[in-house]
Amino acid sequence: MIHSNVTEIREGMVGTGEGFYKFADIVPIPLTVDILLKAGAKSITETEYIISKIAEKDPDVYILKDMNSFYLSIAQGGKYSIGVDYLHQLQNLYYVLTGRELNVNI
C-alpha cells in the first residue's frame, strides 16, 4: 500500500509522487480514532473529538463517533453533521471549512 499525496488527477488516473495509478486500484483509508489523533484531534469525551482552529476565523471542527461511524460538525454536539467514513473525506471537508490542509502522517 502506498501512502502519498495526490499531485494530479487526469482521466481515469491519479498522480502521486510515486507515479500514476488507475482509479480502480485506489483504496480509501478508513477513518479511525488513531487517525483522528494523528490529524491533531483532541479527545473531549469517549465519543467526541475536536480539531481546534488554527486562526481565529477558523471554526472548531468536531468529530462525533457513534459505534463504527464518524460525523463531522462545526458545533459541539452538532445538530447538523455529515457522515465521514474515510480520511480523504475528512481532509476535503476540513479544507472546505478552513481553507487549510489537514496533513496526517500514517
C-alpha positions in Angstrom: 0.0 0.0 0.0 1.4 3.4 -1.0 0.6 6.5 1.1 1.3 9.6 -0.9 -0.2 13.0 -1.6 -2.2 13.3 -4.8 -0.4 15.7 -7.2 -2.5 15.3 -10.3 -5.9 13.8 -11.5 -6.5 13.0 -15.1 -8.9 10.8 -17.0 -9.1 7.5 -15.0 -5.7 8.1 -13.3 -4.4 9.7 -10.1 -0.8 11.0 -10.0 1.3 11.0 -6.8 5.0 11.4 -6.0 5.2 7.6 -6.5 3.7 7.5 -10.0 0.3 7.2 -11.7 -2.5 4.8 -10.6 -5.9 3.7 -12.0 -8.9 4.9 -10.0 -9.9 1.2 -9.7 -6.7 0.4 -7.9 -7.0 3.1 -5.2 -8.4 2.0 -1.8 -9.6 4.8 0.6 -8.2 4.9 4.1 -10.9 4.2 6.7 -11.2 6.8 9.4 -10.3 5.6 12.9 -9.7 7.1 16.3 -6.0 6.6 15.8 -6.1 8.6 12.5 -8.1 11.4 14.1 -5.5 11.7 16.8 -2.7 11.7 14.2 -4.6 14.5 12.5 -4.3 16.6 15.6 -7.7 15.9 17.1 -8.1 16.1 20.8 -10.5 13.9 22.8 -13.3 15.7 24.6 -15.2 12.6 25.6 -15.1 8.9 24.6 -17.2 9.7 21.5 -16.3 13.4 20.7 -13.1 14.9 19.3 -12.1 18.4 18.3 -9.7 19.7 15.7 -9.1 23.2 17.1 -8.9 26.3 14.9 -5.5 27.4 13.8 -6.6 31.0 13.0 -9.2 33.0 14.9 -11.5 33.0 11.9 -11.4 29.2 11.5 -14.3 27.2 13.1 -13.6 24.4 15.5 -14.3 21.1 13.8 -15.9 18.4 15.9 -15.9 14.7 15.1 -18.6 12.6 16.8 -18.1 8.8 17.0 -21.2 6.6 17.0 -20.4 2.9 17.1 -18.2 2.4 14.0 -19.3 5.7 12.3 -17.9 9.2 12.4 -19.8 12.5 11.9 -18.3 16.0 11.3 -19.9 19.1 12.7 -18.8 22.7 13.4 -20.8 22.9 16.6 -20.3 20.8 19.7 -23.0 18.2 20.0 -23.7 19.1 16.3 -27.4 19.3 15.4 -26.2 19.3 11.8 -23.5 16.9 10.9 -22.2 14.9 7.9 -21.0 11.3 7.9 -17.3 10.8 7.3 -16.0 7.3 6.5 -12.6 7.9 5.1 -9.6 10.1 5.8 -9.8 11.9 2.4 -13.4 12.9 3.2 -12.3 14.4 6.5 -9.4 16.2 4.7 -11.7 17.6 2.0 -14.3 18.8 4.5 -11.7 20.3 6.7 -10.2 22.2 3.7 -13.6 23.5 2.7 -14.4 24.7 6.2 -11.0 26.3 7.0 -9.1 26.7 3.7 -6.2 24.8 5.3 -4.8 21.3 4.5 -5.2 18.6 7.2 -2.0 16.7 6.9 -1.8 13.3 8.6 1.3 11.1 8.8 0.1 7.5 8.8 
